[in-house]
Amino acid sequence: SEKAPAFERFHALAQDAPPGLALPYKFKVLAEMFRSADAVVGMLFNRAETVTFARVKQGVQDVMRKQFEERHVGQIKAVYPGSYRLRQERNVPTFGSGVKRSDYQLTLEPLLGEGEEVDGRPHLSAARLLQRRREFHRGLVRIVLQHHKAFLASLSPPLAVPDEELTRWHPRFNVDEVPDIAPAELPRPPRGDRVATAQEVLSAARGVMTPKMEKALANVALKAAGASAGRPEAPKAPSPSGTSDALQGVSQALLERVRAKEAQRMRALLTRAPQREERLARLARLPAMARVLRGVFVAEKKAALSLDVACARMSDSCPTRMSPGDMEKHLRLFAELLPDWVSLHALRTDTYIKLDKDKDLGGIAERLARAIKEAEAS
């Protein structure tokens, strides 16, 4: 019920990386737990030792400095069902851990394919550990994809994007608010004659206890049954498809056209490849760089410059810090879009750039603006 800290609630927004299929903070923590647990399990398994949860728990907590509980094992099993075979076993050596040898303990055995053997027994290799880690990450992404697909279906109009074409989440989809993974059921030790609830105690001891004790246990059982039956449901998130009061009176046909156009634009945004995103980012910088480029040629008082010299001068003059290699990509983009203004000429081992200083910068800016708009629409 406590509010999560801000670095968890807004984790996806704070990533210093290009937009993509980012995972929630809690999913990344679970992925790191799986990586640490798999490393401990692999070490013990390759030494032919019985892998108990108690030993894995201690190893993961020593590495991550976070609590590792059985529910995390259940979540790992829910994300990656083919990761471990879980059993309750007894007579497992405890090595003075305070657990009796006769007690049942949860054991983990990695599920491996055929041919993964060394000296005649199964072996969990480093390559297999990396493969399992990638498979677990894909499972986490699939879970977020399901929630994202439900969010897109709740929009007005609904938006459908194939999973294989999706390159980023919808801007209004809050990744870090994806609910926790429901843990898979873990094997439990045989219960025997043990009792767990007040109703079981009452049934087992009926006729032995005094009437007053029976009445007290009956009241406890009734309260427990009433609490489980009357537990309120979790509130549902409001749907984003509702019409705002500010749009009352607006033509419904106009709203439908605007929403359809927005859905088309959003679909293009969600399926845009990273290479196209980089090209759009370069295009957005060109209008400001055009004036700087012309100033460089005016200052040098030359009709043509070596491409290396031009990149160095531009890197020193532009307000945005950029390496000469990145600057060369922008200059080549100038030559691609405006060949009548900027041209590249290869002479022997050098490449030279030539600029027409008589061109009007206002017209150049308009042509660049049209190119940017066309690139965003395509």
Stockholm file with secondary structure:
# STOCKHOLM 1.0

chainA/1-378         SEKAPAFERFHALAQDAPPGLALPYKFKVLAEMFRSADAVVGMLFNRAETVTFARVKQGVQDVMRKQFEERHVGQIKAVYPGSYRLRQERNVPTFGSGVKRSDYQLTLEPLLGEGEEVDGRPHLSAARLLQRRREFHRGLVRIVLQHHKAFLASLSPPLAVPDEELTRWHPRFNVDEVPDIAPAELPRPPRGDRVATAQEVLSAARGVMTPKMEKALANVALKAAGASAGRPEAPKAPSPSGTSDALQGVSQALLERVRAKEAQRMRALLTRAPQREERLARLARLPAMARVLRGVFVAEKKAALSLDVACARMSDSCPTRMSPGDMEKHLRLFAELLPDWVSLHALRTDTYIKLDKDKDLGGIAERLARAIKEAEAS
#=GR chainA/1-378 SS CCCCCHHHHTTGGGCCSCSSCCCCHHHHHHHHHHHHHHHHHHHHHHTTCCCBHHHHHHHHHHHHSSCCCHHHHHHHHHHCTTSEEEEEECSCCCTTSSCCTTSCEEEEEECCCTTCEETTEECCCHHHHHHHHHHHHHHHHHHHHHHHHHHHHTSSSCCCCCGGGCCSCCTTCCGGGCCCCCCCCCCCCCCTTCCCSHHHHHHHTTTTSCHHHHHHHHHHHHHHHHHHHTCCCCCCCCCTTCCCGGGTTSCHHHHHHHHHHHHHHHHHHHTCCHHHHHHHHHHHHHHHHHHHHHHHHHHHTCSEEEHHHHHHHHHHHSSSCCCHHHHHHHHHHHHHHCTTTEEEEEETTEEEEEECTTSCHHHHHHHHHHHHHHHHHC
#=GC SS_cons         CCCCCHHHHTTGGGCCSCSSCCCCHHHHHHHHHHHHHHHHHHHHHHTTCCCBHHHHHHHHHHHHSSCCCHHHHHHHHHHCTTSEEEEEECSCCCTTSSCCTTSCEEEEEECCCTTCEETTEECCCHHHHHHHHHHHHHHHHHHHHHHHHHHHHTSSSCCCCCGGGCCSCCTTCCGGGCCCCCCCCCCCCCCTTCCCSHHHHHHHTTTTSCHHHHHHHHHHHHHHHHHHHTCCCCCCCCCTTCCCGGGTTSCHHHHHHHHHHHHHHHHHHHTCCHHHHHHHHHHHHHHHHHHHHHHHHHHHTCSEEEHHHHHHHHHHHSSSCCCHHHHHHHHHHHHHHCTTTEEEEEETTEEEEEECTTSCHHHHHHHHHHHHHHHHHC
//
